[in-house]
Amino acid sequence: MTPVMRVPRSRGALSGVLLILLGAWGALIPFVGPHFHYAYTPDESWTYTSGRLALEILPGGATAVGGLIVLASRFRPAALFGAWLAALSGAWFAVGGIVSVLWTSDGVTAAGTPVGGTSARVAEQIGFFAGLGVVIVFLAALALGRFTVVGIREAAPVTAETPDSPARASAPGEDARETGESGGDSEDEAGPAGQVTAASPGKVKATP
């Protein structure tokens, strides 16, 4: 596994926990909601229907599984898969009830109808489907963004493994100074024509 593919578990901790909780809410609220008069028909606790399976249990379970993957995975592609799974499940919460009229015989949504007064029905629509789906998609998108970006700490090991850059080229004049340091006699003897240069202490040499 390359360093770029590894991510710290803390990267998706908050999003993962919230997705697990929201998935559990979406899958269990149709069974426990009737205890509080917060339900869709049939208004009976722990009553199973095919509509609840397709529109609430399955997407709720998928959201919880996606959140668990986001929370626990240290492998970037796996974490991205978990975030996408949660995002698609949230989208299904939001639009599944509308799409379900395609397979019901009477053209009514398979989710049933909300019970209670006007305010209660609005709250049930938001808490069971539309609002729940929007929040799940938002958290999943947040996790996708965090796992897509490569952090500085994750890129640092890759940078450290790259070959060192070529040796720095010598600046103009450095070669000349080095030559002068290693071969002082030749520099002393090389002077403009017609001038007297000192080749060594106690020795005078005239150039033609």
Residue frames relative to the residue before (quaternion, step in Angstrom):
aa qw qx qy qz dx dy dz
M 1.0000 0.0000 0.0000 0.0000 0.00 0.00 0.00
T 0.3639 -0.7427 0.5190 0.2159 3.58 -0.66 1.08
P 0.6376 -0.5515 0.3585 0.4009 3.60 -1.12 0.54
V 0.6321 0.5466 -0.3489 0.4242 3.61 1.01 -0.70
M 0.6633 0.5143 -0.3049 0.4501 3.59 1.10 -0.62
R 0.6383 0.5103 -0.3357 0.4685 3.60 1.21 -0.29
V 0.0438 -0.7773 0.6275 0.0119 3.56 -1.07 0.80
P 0.5108 -0.6291 0.4718 0.3474 3.60 -1.06 0.56
R 0.5600 -0.6232 0.4248 0.3429 3.57 -1.04 0.73
S 0.5986 0.5801 -0.3667 0.4131 3.58 1.11 -0.55
R 0.5075 0.6688 -0.4205 0.3440 3.61 1.21 -0.41
G 0.8190 0.1996 -0.1013 0.5283 3.62 0.90 -0.83
A 0.2923 0.8057 -0.4842 0.1758 3.57 1.23 0.33
L 0.7182 0.4463 -0.2745 0.4580 3.60 0.67 -1.05
S 0.6675 0.4909 -0.3084 0.4673 3.60 0.86 -0.93
G 0.6536 0.5302 -0.3197 0.4352 3.58 0.95 -0.83
V 0.6622 0.4982 -0.3091 0.4665 3.58 0.91 -0.90
L 0.6748 0.4914 -0.3042 0.4590 3.60 0.88 -0.90
L 0.6436 0.5137 -0.3293 0.4620 3.60 1.00 -0.74
I 0.6241 0.5274 -0.3419 0.4642 3.60 1.02 -0.72
L 0.6751 0.4943 -0.2959 0.4608 3.57 0.90 -0.92
L 0.6775 0.4844 -0.2995 0.4655 3.59 0.93 -0.85
G 0.6279 0.5258 -0.3373 0.4642 3.58 1.06 -0.70
A 0.6468 0.5035 -0.3169 0.4773 3.58 1.00 -0.81
W 0.6220 0.5350 -0.3369 0.4619 3.57 1.03 -0.76
G 0.6948 0.4941 -0.2858 0.4375 3.57 0.79 -1.00
A 0.7044 0.4634 -0.2722 0.4638 3.58 1.04 -0.75
L 0.7648 0.3970 -0.2017 0.4656 3.61 1.04 -0.70
I 0.5615 0.6471 -0.3962 0.3302 3.61 1.07 -0.58
P 0.6401 0.5139 -0.3777 0.4285 3.69 0.91 -0.55
F 0.6888 0.4754 -0.2843 0.4678 3.62 1.17 -0.47
V 0.7643 0.3356 -0.1971 0.5141 3.61 1.06 -0.69
G 0.5115 0.6820 -0.4067 0.3283 3.60 1.19 -0.37
P 0.6286 0.5550 -0.3602 0.4087 3.63 0.93 -0.72
H 0.5430 0.6041 -0.4129 0.4119 3.61 1.16 -0.40
F 0.7648 0.3274 -0.1618 0.5307 3.59 1.15 -0.69
H 0.4825 -0.6752 0.4166 0.3711 3.58 1.30 0.34
Y 0.5117 0.5685 -0.4315 0.4783 3.53 1.10 0.90
A 0.4062 0.7298 -0.4220 0.3526 3.56 0.21 1.25
Y 0.3509 -0.6283 0.6370 0.2764 3.44 -1.54 0.07
T 0.5828 -0.5629 0.4396 0.3878 3.53 -1.20 0.41
P 0.5172 -0.1998 -0.8318 0.0275 1.53 -1.99 1.54
D 0.4157 -0.7346 0.4949 0.2065 3.54 -0.91 1.03
E 0.4655 0.6393 -0.4615 0.4020 3.55 0.66 1.20
S 0.4862 -0.6837 0.4672 0.2791 3.56 -0.92 0.95
W 0.8638 0.0944 -0.0984 0.4851 3.52 -1.19 0.78
T 0.4063 0.6698 -0.5021 0.3664 3.53 0.96 0.95
Y 0.2551 -0.7905 0.5448 0.1148 3.56 -0.72 1.12
T 0.0486 0.7569 -0.6515 0.0185 3.55 -1.13 0.82
S 0.6128 -0.5523 0.4072 0.3919 3.56 -1.20 0.43
G 0.6127 0.5499 -0.3514 0.4459 3.59 1.09 -0.63
R 0.6553 0.4932 -0.3153 0.4774 3.58 0.98 -0.76
L 0.6128 0.5408 -0.3512 0.4567 3.57 1.07 -0.66
A 0.7466 0.4303 -0.2350 0.4497 3.58 0.73 -1.06
L 0.7884 0.3688 -0.1710 0.4617 3.57 0.93 -0.85
E 0.8007 0.2691 -0.1389 0.5168 3.60 1.15 -0.40
I 0.7104 0.4545 -0.2855 0.4552 3.61 0.72 -0.98
L 0.7104 0.4618 -0.2736 0.4551 3.60 0.74 -1.04
P 0.7036 0.4239 -0.3076 0.4801 3.67 0.73 -0.83
G 0.6179 0.5368 -0.3566 0.4504 3.60 1.06 -0.61
G 0.6650 0.4906 -0.2994 0.4769 3.57 0.96 -0.85
A 0.6513 0.5088 -0.3196 0.4634 3.59 0.98 -0.81
T 0.6286 0.5250 -0.3360 0.4652 3.58 1.04 -0.73
A 0.6624 0.5014 -0.3062 0.4648 3.59 0.93 -0.86
V 0.6449 0.5047 -0.3207 0.4760 3.59 0.99 -0.80
G 0.6495 0.5093 -0.3174 0.4669 3.59 0.95 -0.84
G 0.6539 0.5049 -0.3132 0.4684 3.58 0.99 -0.79
L 0.6297 0.5271 -0.3313 0.4647 3.58 1.04 -0.73
I 0.6428 0.5053 -0.3231 0.4765 3.59 1.00 -0.79
V 0.6461 0.5126 -0.3183 0.4673 3.58 0.94 -0.87
L 0.6795 0.5048 -0.2900 0.4465 3.57 0.96 -0.84
A 0.8022 0.3656 -0.1580 0.4448 3.58 0.81 -1.01
S 0.6405 0.5829 -0.3422 0.3646 3.60 1.05 -0.65
R 0.1865 -0.7522 0.6211 0.1168 3.53 -1.19 0.73
F 0.5871 0.5408 -0.3546 0.4869 3.56 1.36 0.15
R 0.4782 -0.7314 0.4001 0.2764 3.58 -0.44 1.23
P 0.6821 0.4710 -0.3317 0.4505 3.70 0.71 -0.82
A 0.6386 0.5152 -0.3365 0.4620 3.61 1.01 -0.72
A 0.6528 0.5047 -0.3167 0.4679 3.58 0.96 -0.82
L 0.6375 0.5128 -0.3265 0.4734 3.59 1.02 -0.74
F 0.6211 0.5313 -0.3417 0.4638 3.59 1.04 -0.73
G 0.6549 0.5126 -0.3142 0.4578 3.58 0.94 -0.86
A 0.6535 0.5068 -0.3130 0.4669 3.58 0.99 -0.82
W 0.6549 0.4980 -0.3158 0.4726 3.60 0.98 -0.80
L 0.6237 0.5374 -0.3410 0.4538 3.59 1.01 -0.76
A 0.6687 0.4858 -0.2972 0.4779 3.57 0.95 -0.86
A 0.6446 0.5286 -0.3271 0.4451 3.60 0.98 -0.82
L 0.6725 0.4801 -0.3016 0.4758 3.60 0.90 -0.86
S 0.6322 0.5229 -0.3348 0.4635 3.59 1.04 -0.69
G 0.6454 0.5112 -0.3189 0.4695 3.57 1.01 -0.79
A 0.6360 0.5168 -0.3295 0.4689 3.57 1.01 -0.77
W 0.6477 0.5100 -0.3248 0.4636 3.59 1.05 -0.72
F 0.5804 0.5548 -0.3738 0.4644 3.59 1.09 -0.60
A 0.7093 0.4863 -0.2672 0.4348 3.57 0.91 -0.94
V 0.8190 0.2554 -0.1109 0.5018 3.61 0.89 -0.87
G 0.4740 0.7123 -0.4342 0.2818 3.61 1.20 -0.28
G 0.6436 0.5326 -0.3347 0.4360 3.58 0.95 -0.79
I 0.6483 0.5044 -0.3187 0.4730 3.59 1.05 -0.73
V 0.6807 0.4901 -0.2910 0.4602 3.57 0.95 -0.90
S 0.6043 0.6146 -0.3594 0.3577 3.59 1.07 -0.68
V 0.5423 0.6145 -0.4211 0.3885 3.62 1.15 -0.30
L 0.5660 0.6141 -0.3812 0.3965 3.60 1.23 -0.33
W 0.7824 0.3107 -0.1858 0.5067 3.61 1.07 -0.54
T 0.5645 0.5571 -0.4177 0.4433 3.61 1.19 0.18
S 0.5370 -0.6706 0.4175 0.2960 3.54 -1.01 0.82
D 0.7565 0.3854 -0.2156 0.4823 3.59 0.99 -0.71
G 0.5297 -0.6672 0.3935 0.3455 3.58 1.25 0.13
V 0.5468 0.5798 -0.4054 0.4478 3.59 1.26 0.34
T 0.6016 -0.5891 0.3945 0.3680 3.57 -1.03 0.75
A 0.5106 -0.6705 0.4545 0.2883 3.57 -1.03 0.82
A 0.5597 0.6185 -0.3917 0.3882 3.59 1.21 -0.24
G 0.4925 -0.6230 0.4540 0.4039 3.58 1.17 -0.43
T 0.4965 -0.6301 0.4937 0.3356 3.57 -1.23 -0.36
P 0.5143 -0.6457 0.4594 0.3280 3.60 -1.00 0.74
V 0.3132 -0.7502 0.5577 0.1675 3.55 -1.10 0.72
G 0.6540 0.5126 -0.3865 0.4000 3.54 -1.25 0.43
G 0.7089 -0.4442 0.3392 0.4301 3.52 -1.34 -0.22
T 0.7725 -0.3583 0.2467 0.4627 3.53 -1.35 -0.11
S 0.6782 0.4857 -0.2950 0.4659 3.59 0.82 -0.95
A 0.6504 0.5152 -0.3177 0.4589 3.58 0.97 -0.83
R 0.6590 0.5074 -0.3193 0.4542 3.59 0.93 -0.83
V 0.6272 0.5204 -0.3377 0.4709 3.60 1.03 -0.75
A 0.6689 0.4991 -0.2991 0.4626 3.58 0.90 -0.92
E 0.6547 0.5070 -0.3157 0.4633 3.58 1.02 -0.76
Q 0.6392 0.5176 -0.3313 0.4623 3.58 0.96 -0.78
I 0.6773 0.4805 -0.2913 0.4749 3.58 0.98 -0.83
G 0.7421 0.4454 -0.2421 0.4385 3.58 0.79 -1.00
F 0.6968 0.4652 -0.2762 0.4709 3.59 1.10 -0.60
F 0.8526 0.1443 -0.0050 0.5023 3.57 0.84 -0.97
A 0.8117 0.3368 -0.2080 0.4294 3.59 0.03 -1.27
G 0.7229 0.4303 -0.2615 0.4731 3.58 0.68 -1.05
L 0.6325 0.5351 -0.3283 0.4538 3.56 0.99 -0.81
G 0.6700 0.5051 -0.3004 0.4535 3.57 0.91 -0.89
V 0.6462 0.5233 -0.3259 0.4499 3.58 0.96 -0.84
V 0.6655 0.4946 -0.3086 0.4660 3.61 0.91 -0.87
I 0.6436 0.5158 -0.3275 0.4610 3.61 0.96 -0.79
V 0.6547 0.5022 -0.3159 0.4684 3.59 0.91 -0.87
F 0.6379 0.5331 -0.3310 0.4465 3.59 0.97 -0.82
L 0.6935 0.4650 -0.2863 0.4700 3.60 0.83 -0.94
A 0.6430 0.5124 -0.3275 0.4655 3.58 1.01 -0.74
A 0.6437 0.5063 -0.3218 0.4752 3.59 1.01 -0.77
L 0.6129 0.5388 -0.3409 0.4668 3.58 1.07 -0.70
A 0.6632 0.4873 -0.3020 0.4811 3.57 0.96 -0.84
L 0.6213 0.5396 -0.3454 0.4511 3.60 0.99 -0.76
G 0.6635 0.5017 -0.3100 0.4604 3.57 0.92 -0.86
R 0.6753 0.4967 -0.3056 0.4515 3.59 0.92 -0.83
F 0.7122 0.4397 -0.2701 0.4759 3.59 0.98 -0.76
T 0.6082 0.5603 -0.3608 0.4313 3.60 1.15 -0.40
V 0.6789 0.4750 -0.2842 0.4825 3.58 1.03 -0.80
V 0.2983 -0.7328 0.5869 0.1721 3.57 -0.98 0.93
G 0.3456 -0.7694 0.5057 0.1810 3.57 -0.59 1.16
I 0.6674 -0.5040 0.3670 0.4074 3.56 -1.30 0.34
R 0.6634 0.5128 -0.3137 0.4456 3.59 0.93 -0.85
E 0.6641 0.4954 -0.3099 0.4663 3.59 1.08 -0.67
A 0.6902 0.4669 -0.2816 0.4757 3.59 1.08 -0.70
A 0.5377 0.6626 -0.4009 0.3334 3.61 1.14 -0.51
P 0.6676 0.4834 -0.3396 0.4531 3.68 0.81 -0.80
V 0.6265 0.5277 -0.3486 0.4556 3.60 1.03 -0.68
T 0.6529 0.5064 -0.3151 0.4670 3.58 0.97 -0.83
A 0.6578 0.5222 -0.3157 0.4415 3.57 0.99 -0.79
E 0.6767 0.5044 -0.2953 0.4477 3.58 1.12 -0.58
T 0.5395 0.6227 -0.4132 0.3879 3.63 1.17 -0.25
P 0.5869 -0.5849 0.4115 0.3796 3.64 -1.08 0.64
D 0.5719 -0.5883 0.4455 0.3583 3.51 -1.19 0.64
S 0.5555 -0.6058 0.4548 0.3430 3.54 -1.17 0.58
P 0.6309 -0.5359 0.3840 0.4090 3.63 -1.13 0.53
A 0.6340 -0.5434 0.3885 0.3897 3.51 -1.21 0.59
R 0.5571 -0.6254 0.4361 0.3291 3.52 -1.06 0.81
A 0.4645 -0.6770 0.4980 0.2790 3.52 -0.93 0.93
S 0.5319 -0.6389 0.4497 0.3264 3.54 -1.05 0.75
A 0.4643 -0.6693 0.5068 0.2822 3.51 -1.02 0.81
P 0.6231 -0.5378 0.3914 0.4114 3.59 -1.14 0.52
G 0.7701 0.3326 -0.2644 0.4758 3.54 -0.91 0.95
E 0.5682 0.6058 -0.4001 0.3875 3.59 1.20 -0.45
D 0.6423 0.5268 -0.3324 0.4466 3.59 0.98 -0.88
A 0.6516 0.5211 -0.3223 0.4473 3.50 0.99 -0.83
R 0.6582 0.5008 -0.3179 0.4636 3.58 0.98 -0.84
E 0.6449 0.5146 -0.3277 0.4604 3.57 1.01 -0.81
T 0.6410 0.5214 -0.3282 0.4577 3.56 1.02 -0.80
G 0.6560 0.5142 -0.3099 0.4575 3.48 1.04 -0.81
E 0.6530 0.5130 -0.3242 0.4532 3.57 1.02 -0.71
S 0.7204 0.4431 -0.2598 0.4661 3.58 0.98 -0.82
G 0.8093 0.1614 -0.0778 0.5594 3.59 0.98 -0.71
G 0.0999 -0.8543 0.5087 0.0370 3.56 0.38 1.21
D 0.6248 0.5712 -0.3536 0.3978 3.62 1.00 -0.76
S 0.6731 0.4986 -0.3169 0.4449 3.56 0.91 -0.88
E 0.6498 0.5041 -0.3349 0.4600 3.59 1.04 -0.69
D 0.6532 0.5203 -0.3243 0.4444 3.58 0.99 -0.78
E 0.6978 0.4789 -0.2797 0.4533 3.55 1.03 -0.80
A 0.6649 0.4919 -0.3141 0.4662 3.58 1.17 -0.49
G 0.2240 0.7646 -0.5721 0.1946 3.55 -0.29 1.23
P 0.6824 -0.4652 0.3337 0.4545 3.59 -1.20 0.21
A 0.6021 -0.5794 0.4186 0.3557 3.57 -1.13 0.68
G 0.7959 0.2976 -0.2358 0.4715 3.51 -1.02 0.85
Q 0.6490 0.4857 -0.3313 0.4829 3.59 1.20 0.05
V 0.4285 -0.6724 0.5432 0.2632 3.48 -1.23 0.55
T 0.0806 -0.8001 0.5941 0.0194 3.56 -0.79 1.01
A 0.4123 -0.6946 0.5318 0.2546 3.52 -1.17 0.58
A 0.2516 -0.7891 0.5487 0.1133 3.53 -0.57 1.25
S 0.7735 -0.1279 0.1076 0.6113 3.54 1.02 -0.76
P 0.6634 -0.5041 0.3485 0.4294 3.60 -1.15 0.39
G 0.8245 0.2172 -0.1768 0.4917 3.59 -0.92 0.94
K 0.6992 0.4162 -0.2488 0.5254 3.58 1.28 0.07
V 0.1116 -0.7863 0.6073 0.0208 3.57 -0.76 1.09
K 0.0472 -0.8031 0.5935 -0.0251 3.52 -0.82 1.02
A 0.2072 -0.7781 0.5844 0.1000 3.56 -0.76 1.01
T 0.2854 -0.7454 0.5795 0.1646 3.51 -0.94 0.86
P 0.5462 -0.6323 0.4351 0.3355 3.59 -1.06 0.70
